[in-house]
Amino acid sequence: MKTFAFLAAVACSMGLNAQTLQLRQLIPAEHILIGASVNQWIVASDLQLSEHKIDDPSYKLVGTVEQMQMELGLLPREFNCVTAENCMKSEVIAPKRGIYDFVLADQFMAYAAKYHLAVIGHAPIWHSQCASWICHDDEGNLVNRETLKANMRNFINTVYGHYRGQIKGYDVVNEAIMDDGTYRQSDFYKIMGEEFVDWAFQCAHEADPTAELYYNDYSMAEPAKRATVVQLIRRLKSKGIRIDAVGLQTHIGMDFPELEEYEQSVKAFIAEGVDVQLTETDMSILPNPYTGADVATRFQYTADKDPYRNGLPKKALKAWQKRYKELFGIVNKYADHVKRVTFWGISDASSWKNDFPIHGRTDYPLPFDREGKFKF
C-alpha cells in the first residue's frame, strides 16, 4: 500500500501523462482527461508477469500478438487515464463472502503508476458481474434490506479503503435505470428500491472522501432516462450525498442517438450542478438491431449485418469521421464541464464491438485502427 501511495504521489507531481498527441486534435482542452479501458492482458504483458492469473474468459487475448504489441505502445503515448475493464468488478475482486482478491487490481494499479495514468474504478455496484454473496444468502435467496446494506458497506469500505487516495473517481453505480426511465429490476432494486443508489454513494464517500463519485449509464440521450437521472441527482443532493459527475457511456452508432438529444442530456446534467464525462466511448459503423449496451443482449450473425469484414470503404470512413467530429463538437462546446473522455478499448483490434451485439463481426468503432493508425 505504501508503495502504491508513493507512486500515486509521484504521478500527481508530474501532472500525469501529458502526451495524448493525436487525440488532442479531436479534444483540444488539456484539462479533459483522455482515457481507455484496459484489460488484464495488457497489464500482464506490459509488466511481464510470469503468472497472469487470468481465468475469466473476458480476459482472453483479442487480436494477434502483433496487435497486442501495438496497443502496448499506443496506450501510454496517447492516453493519460485508464479504467479497469473487469478487475474491480465485484465478482472478480470479492468472489466469496469474506474473501477479497486484490491481485489483478493491484497489478492494474501498478501499470497505471508506471505510466503516471489517472485511474477510474469501474462498476463496483452493478447488476451484472456481481458477486452473488452481496445480494444472496448461502441458499441463493435474496437477503433482507439490512443485510444488503451491511454487505454493500463491507464491500465498498474494503475495496475503496484498499485504494484510498489513489483512485481519481469511481463509477459508483452502473446502469441502474432503463431506457424508459424506470429503475432496472435488479436484485439491488428488489431489496432496497432506488435507495440502494443513495446508500452506495454514501458509503463510497465515507470510504474514500478524496475520490470523485459518478453515476454511469448507457442510452443517456433517451429523454425518459435523462429525466430520471436528473431526479437521481436532485435526490442525492437533497440528502447531502456527494455526486460529482454523470457518466454517459456513449456506446453509439451511425444512426443513434440523435446528437441533439445527446446534447440536451449534457445540458440537463450540467444544469443540476454536476460535471459530465464520456466514459465508454465507441461508435459502431455497422448496422445494428439494438441501440443499447446491456451486455446480456445478443443477436444471430447474418452477413448483411457484417458489411465491412473485408475492409472499410473510404466513403464509409468519411461518414464515420464526420459523426465522431460532431460528437466531439458537443464535448468541446461544454468543455468547462467535461472532465474526461474515455474510449472503451484502445484500437479496433480488441474492441468489444466486434462481438456485440452480434458475435464475430468486423467493426471499426475506435479512433485507432487494427494497425494502430489514427483514423482522422
C-alpha positions in Angstrom: 0.0 0.0 0.0 2.8 2.5 0.9 4.4 1.8 -2.5 1.3 2.5 -4.4 0.6 5.7 -2.4 4.2 6.8 -3.2 3.8 6.1 -6.9 0.4 7.9 -7.0 2.0 10.9 -5.4 4.8 10.9 -8.0 2.2 10.7 -10.7 0.4 13.7 -9.3 3.6 15.7 -9.0 4.4 15.0 -12.6 1.0 16.1 -13.8 0.1 12.7 -15.2 0.9 11.6 -18.7 0.6 14.7 -20.9 1.4 13.1 -24.3 -2.0 12.4 -25.9 -0.6 13.6 -29.2 -3.2 12.7 -31.9 -6.4 12.5 -29.8 -5.9 16.2 -28.8 -6.8 17.0 -32.4 -10.3 15.9 -31.5 -10.4 17.1 -27.9 -8.0 20.1 -27.5 -8.9 21.1 -24.0 -5.9 19.9 -22.0 -7.9 19.7 -18.7 -10.0 16.9 -20.2 -8.5 13.5 -19.4 -8.4 11.2 -22.4 -8.8 7.6 -21.3 -9.1 4.0 -22.4 -10.4 0.8 -20.7 -7.6 -1.6 -20.0 -7.9 -5.4 -19.9 -5.7 -7.6 -17.8 -3.7 -9.0 -20.8 -2.4 -5.5 -21.5 -1.4 -5.2 -17.8 0.2 -8.6 -17.5 2.1 -8.3 -20.8 3.4 -4.8 -20.0 4.6 -5.8 -16.5 6.0 -9.0 -17.9 4.2 -11.1 -15.3 5.0 -14.8 -15.5 1.8 -15.7 -13.8 -1.2 -13.8 -15.3 -3.8 -15.3 -13.0 -6.3 -14.9 -15.8 -9.1 -17.4 -15.5 -12.1 -15.3 -16.6 -12.9 -15.7 -20.3 -13.3 -11.9 -20.6 -9.5 -11.7 -20.3 -8.8 -13.7 -23.4 -6.3 -12.4 -25.9 -8.2 -10.5 -28.7 -6.5 -10.0 -32.0 -2.9 -11.0 -32.9 0.2 -10.9 -30.9 1.4 -8.1 -33.2 -1.8 -6.1 -32.4 -1.2 -6.6 -28.7 2.3 -5.2 -29.0 0.9 -2.3 -31.0 -1.6 -1.5 -28.2 1.1 -1.8 -25.5 2.9 1.1 -27.2 -0.1 3.1 -28.1 -1.8 3.4 -24.7 0.9 5.2 -22.7 1.6 7.5 -25.6 -2.0 8.6 -26.4 -3.9 8.3 -23.1 -3.5 9.8 -19.6 -6.3 8.0 -17.9 -7.3 4.3 -17.6 -10.4 2.5 -16.5 -10.3 -1.0 -15.1 -12.2 -3.1 -17.6 -13.0 -6.0 -15.3 -10.7 -6.4 -12.3 -12.6 -4.1 -9.9 -16.0 -5.7 -10.6 -17.3 -7.4 -7.5 -17.3 -11.0 -8.9 -13.5 -10.6 -9.6 -12.3 -8.7 -6.6 -14.7 -10.2 -4.0 -15.7 -13.7 -5.3 -16.9 -15.1 -2.0 -18.2 -13.7 1.3 -15.2 -12.5 3.4 -12.7 -13.2 0.6 -11.1 -10.3 -1.3 -8.6 -10.9 -4.1 -6.7 -7.8 -5.0 -4.1 -9.5 -7.2 -5.4 -8.3 -10.6 -6.5 -4.9 -9.4 -3.1 -4.3 -7.7 -1.4 -5.2 -11.0 -3.7 -2.7 -12.8 -2.8 0.0 -10.3 0.9 -0.8 -10.7 0.5 -0.4 -14.5 -1.2 2.9 -14.1 1.5 4.2 -11.7 4.2 3.1 -14.1 2.9 5.4 -16.8 1.5 8.1 -14.5 -2.1 7.5 -15.6 -5.1 8.7 -13.7 -7.3 5.7 -12.5 -11.0 5.2 -12.7 -12.6 2.5 -10.6 -15.2 0.8 -12.7 -18.6 -0.6 -11.7 -18.2 -1.7 -8.1 -22.1 -1.7 -7.8 -23.6 -3.2 -10.9 -26.3 -5.8 -11.5 -24.0 -7.7 -13.9 -20.8 -9.4 -12.9 -22.0 -9.0 -9.3 -20.6 -11.3 -6.6 -23.5 -13.5 -5.5 -23.0 -13.0 -1.8 -23.8 -9.3 -1.9 -27.4 -9.8 -2.7 -27.9 -13.5 -1.9 -27.6 -15.8 1.1 -25.8 -19.2 1.1 -29.0 -20.8 -0.2 -29.4 -18.4 -3.1 -32.3 -16.4 -1.6 -32.3 -12.6 -1.7 -31.1 -11.1 1.6 -33.1 -8.6 3.5 -32.6 -4.9 3.4 -30.3 -4.5 6.4 -28.1 -7.4 5.3 -27.8 -5.9 1.8 -26.8 -2.6 3.4 -24.2 -4.3 5.5 -22.8 -6.3 2.6 -22.6 -3.2 0.4 -20.8 -1.2 3.1 -18.4 -4.1 3.7 -17.6 -4.4 0.0 -17.3 -0.6 -0.6 -15.3 0.0 2.6 -12.9 -2.8 1.8 -12.3 -2.0 -1.9 -12.3 1.8 -1.7 -10.3 1.6 1.6 -7.6 -0.6 -0.1 -7.1 2.1 -2.7 -7.9 5.1 -0.6 -6.3 8.2 -2.0 -5.2 6.5 -5.2 -8.3 6.5 -7.4 -9.4 9.7 -9.2 -13.0 8.6 -9.3 -15.4 5.7 -9.2 -18.4 4.7 -11.4 -20.1 4.1 -8.0 -23.4 2.7 -9.5 -23.6 1.4 -13.1 -26.7 1.0 -15.2 -29.5 1.3 -12.6 -32.0 2.9 -14.9 -33.8 1.6 -18.0 -34.3 3.5 -21.2 -37.9 4.2 -20.4 -36.9 5.9 -17.1 -37.9 3.2 -14.8 -35.4 1.6 -12.4 -33.9 -1.8 -13.5 -35.4 -4.7 -11.6 -32.0 -5.8 -10.3 -31.5 -7.7 -7.1 -30.4 -4.4 -5.5 -33.6 -2.7 -6.5 -35.8 -5.6 -5.5 -34.4 -5.5 -2.0 -33.9 -1.7 -1.4 -35.7 0.1 -4.2 -33.9 3.2 -5.6 -32.4 3.9 -2.2 -29.6 1.4 -3.0 -28.1 4.1 -5.2 -28.2 6.6 -2.3 -26.6 4.1 0.1 -23.8 3.2 -2.4 -22.9 6.8 -2.8 -23.0 7.5 0.9 -20.8 4.5 1.6 -18.4 5.4 -1.2 -17.8 8.9 0.1 -17.2 7.6 3.7 -14.8 5.0 2.4 -12.7 7.5 0.3 -13.5 11.2 0.7 -10.9 12.1 -1.8 -12.4 10.1 -4.7 -14.9 11.7 -7.2 -18.2 9.8 -7.4 -20.1 9.2 -10.6 -23.4 7.7 -11.8 -22.7 5.8 -15.1 -25.2 4.6 -17.7 -25.8 4.0 -21.4 -28.5 5.4 -23.7 -28.3 8.7 -21.8 -29.8 10.6 -24.8 -33.2 8.9 -24.1 -35.5 11.7 -22.7 -37.1 9.4 -20.1 -33.8 8.2 -18.8 -32.5 11.7 -18.7 -35.4 12.8 -16.6 -34.9 10.0 -14.1 -31.1 10.7 -13.8 -31.9 14.4 -13.1 -34.2 13.3 -10.3 -31.5 11.0 -9.0 -29.0 13.9 -8.9 -31.6 16.1 -7.1 -32.4 13.3 -4.6 -28.8 12.8 -3.7 -28.1 16.5 -3.3 -31.2 17.0 -1.2 -29.8 14.4 1.2 -26.4 16.0 1.3 -24.9 13.0 -0.6 -22.0 13.7 -2.9 -22.2 13.1 -6.6 -19.6 14.8 -8.8 -20.5 13.8 -12.3 -22.7 11.7 -14.6 -21.0 9.3 -16.9 -22.5 9.0 -20.4 -21.2 5.7 -21.6 -21.6 6.8 -25.3 -21.7 3.4 -27.0 -23.3 4.9 -30.1 -23.8 4.1 -33.8 -24.2 5.9 -37.1 -27.9 6.4 -36.7 -28.3 6.5 -32.9 -28.7 8.5 -30.8 -29.8 11.9 -32.2 -27.0 14.1 -31.2 -29.4 16.9 -30.4 -31.0 14.7 -27.7 -27.5 13.7 -26.5 -26.7 17.4 -26.1 -29.9 18.0 -24.2 -28.8 15.4 -21.7 -25.4 17.0 -21.3 -27.0 20.4 -20.7 -29.6 18.9 -18.3 -27.0 17.3 -16.1 -24.7 20.3 -16.0 -27.7 22.4 -15.0 -28.1 20.2 -11.9 -24.6 21.2 -10.8 -22.6 18.2 -11.8 -20.0 17.6 -14.5 -20.4 15.1 -17.4 -18.0 12.5 -18.6 -17.9 10.3 -21.7 -17.0 7.1 -20.0 -17.1 4.2 -22.5 -16.9 5.9 -25.9 -17.1 3.9 -29.1 -19.1 4.4 -32.3 -20.1 1.3 -34.3 -20.1 1.7 -38.1 -22.2 -1.5 -38.6 -26.0 -1.9 -38.9 -27.3 -2.8 -35.5 -30.6 -4.3 -34.4 -30.1 -2.9 -30.9 -29.2 0.6 -29.7 -28.4 -0.1 -26.0 -25.5 -1.6 -24.2 -26.9 -4.4 -22.0 -24.1 -7.0 -22.1 -26.7 -9.8 -22.0 -28.3 -8.8 -25.3 -27.3 -10.9 -28.3 -28.5 -11.4 -31.9 -27.7 -14.0 -34.6 -25.0 -13.4 -37.1 -26.0 -12.7 -40.7 -23.7 -11.5 -43.5 -25.8 -8.4 -44.2 -25.0 -7.2 -40.6 -21.3 -7.5 -41.3 -20.7 -5.5 -44.5 -17.1 -4.4 -43.9 -15.5 -7.7 -42.9 -13.1 -7.3 -45.8 -12.2 -3.7 -45.3 -13.7 -0.2 -44.8 -14.5 1.8 -47.9 -13.4 5.5 -47.9 -16.9 6.7 -48.2 -18.0 4.9 -45.0 -14.9 6.1 -43.2 -15.6 9.7 -44.1 -19.2 9.4 -42.8 -17.9 7.8 -39.6 -15.3 10.6 -39.1 -17.9 13.3 -39.7 -20.2 11.9 -37.0 -17.4 11.5 -34.5 -16.4 15.1 -35.0 -20.0 16.2 -34.4 -20.0 14.3 -31.1 -16.7 15.9 -30.1 -18.1 19.2 -31.1 -20.5 18.8 -28.2 -17.7 17.9 -25.9 -15.7 21.0 -26.9 -18.8 23.2 -26.6 -19.2 22.2 -23.0 -15.6 21.7 -22.2 -15.7 23.7 -18.9 -17.9 20.9 -17.5 -16.5 17.9 -19.3 -13.6 16.4 -17.3 -13.0 13.1 -19.1 -13.5 11.2 -22.4 -12.7 7.5 -22.1 -12.8 5.2 -25.0 -13.9 1.6 -24.4 -10.7 -0.1 -25.8 -7.5 1.1 -27.4 -7.9 0.1 -31.0 -10.4 -1.6 -33.4 -8.4 -4.8 -33.0 -9.6 -5.5 -29.4 -12.9 -3.7 -29.3 -15.8 -5.5 -27.7 -18.0 -4.2 -30.6 -16.6 -6.8 -32.9 -18.7 -9.3 -30.8 -21.6 -7.1 -29.5 -24.4 -7.4 -30.0 -23.6 -9.9 -32.8 -20.6 -12.2 -32.3 -17.9 -12.4 -35.0 -18.3 -9.2 -36.9 -15.6 -6.8 -38.0 -16.3 -3.3 -36.6 -14.4 -0.1 -36.6 -15.5 1.9 -33.5 -12.4 3.5 -32.1 -10.0 6.3 -33.3 -7.2 3.8 -33.9 -7.4 1.1 -36.5 -6.1 -2.5 -36.3 -2.6 -1.4 -37.1 -2.6 1.4 -34.6 -3.0 4.2 -37.2 -5.1 7.3 -36.3 -8.2 7.3 -38.4 -8.7 11.1 -38.7 
